[in-house]
Amino acid sequence: MKINEITKNKYFVYGAVGVGAYLLYKGVKKVLGYNTTVDAAKKDQSELIRSGQKASYVDSQYKIFADAIYSAGFDVLFGTDEDAIYSVFNRMNNDLDINKLIVAFGARRIEFSTRVESLAEFLRSELDDREIQQVNKILSSKNIKYRF
């Protein structure tokens, strides 16, 4: 073989390995269910908008809310800051707001693990049943249908 042929083959192999790795990543992600909640929330957004709901905030604010919830779960000295989590949910005004919060949260790593989970799974890992009920009570008081 000539050097040009070896070089061309090398790039072909690199490309094939790269495509294979990407497809494997997408397959594993789908099998493990990562982002299925986020994907469903994205699909629901247009329906909620068609039903007349309007987002209460700009998209960047939902990212700030999601970051606040995530940070509230990582206080090593004092444990989860439930009040910070309740504060965010008290600022949600409709199902579109919750939907946008779920999308903004995305899939994040759960504390002290390699698992990546959605907002619902994160809350279940950080809050007990009584605290989840409190979040749902806040949502119910605002006529928000979504429940964790």
N, C-alpha and C positions, 0 to 999 in steps of 0.2 A: 504494500500500500504506500501511496505517496503521502507526504505530510498534509497536503491540502485535503485529501480524503479523510484522513484521521481527524483533522480539525473539524470538518463538516459533520462527521459522525459524532464527535464529542458534543457538539451543540445540539444535535438531534437527541442524543441520550439525555442531556441536561433538560431539554424542553419536555421530553416525554416523562421524565421523573418529576418535573415541576407540575405538569398537568395531572399526573397520577396522584401526587401529594395533595393537590388542591381538591380533586374529586374525593379522595379519601377523607379529607377534613370535612367537606360538605356532607358526606354520607354519615360520618360519625356524629356530626352536629345534629343531623336530622334524626338519627336513630336514638340519640340520647335526649332528644326533645328540647335542646337549647333554643331559646328564642321563640318557641311555639306560642307562648303567651304574648310576646311582643308582636309576632306576625299577626296573630288574631286581633290584637288591639289596633294595629295599623289598618287592617281591613275594615274594622268597625268604625273608624274615624269618619269615613265618608258618609256612612249611614247616619251617624249621630248628627253630622252637619246638615244632611238633607232633612232630618227631623226638626231642624230649627235651633239646635244647640250651638252656642258660640263659646269658644275658649275664653276663659277669664284672663289669661295671661299670654304673653309672647312665649314661643317655644323655649327660648333660653331660660326663662323663669322656671319652667318645669324641670329643666336640668339642675337648676339650683335647688329646687325642692327635693329632687331625687338624691342629690349629693348630701343634703341635710339628713335625709332618712338613713342613707348608707353610713354616714359619719356617726349618727346616733347609736348605731349598733357596735361601734368599735371603741367604746370607752373602757379600757382595760381595768382602771382602778374602781370605777363605780358601776360597771355593767351598762346595759342598754338604757339610753335616755328616752324613756317612753313619752315624756312630755314633749320632747322635740318632734317625735313621730306624730303625736296627736295634733300638735300645732300645724304641721303640714296638712294633715287631712282636714283640719278645721278651715283651711284656706281653699279647699276644693268646693266648687259650687254646683257642679253637674257631672253627668257621666262622661262627657267629653274631657273635662279636666282630669278625671281619674284615668281615662284612656291615655291622655297625653303624658301623664305622670308615669304610667306603666311603660310606655315607649321610651321616655327619657331615662328611666332607670335601666332599661335594657336587661342584660344578663351580666351579673357581677359575681365576683368570687365571694363565697361564704367564708366568714372568719375562721381561721385555723384549718382550712381545708383546701382542696384543689377543685371542689365543686363550683360550678358557675350556675347561678339560679336567677329567676325572675323576681320581681318585687314581691309577689305573693309568697314564694318560697323563702325569700329573705325574711319577710315579716314572721312567717311561721317558725323560722330558726331563732329569731330574736325575742319574740313575744310569746307569752303563755296564752291559754285559751281565753282567760278573762280579759287580757289586754287586746286580743284580736276582736273579742266581742265589743270592746270599747271603741275600736276603730270602726267597726261595722255600725255601731250605734251613732257615731258621728255622721257617717255616710247616710244612714237612714233618716236622721233628723233634717237632712238637706234634700230629701227625696231623691237621693242617688241610688240607683238600683244595684250597682256593683257591690259585691261582698267578697271579703277575703276569707 
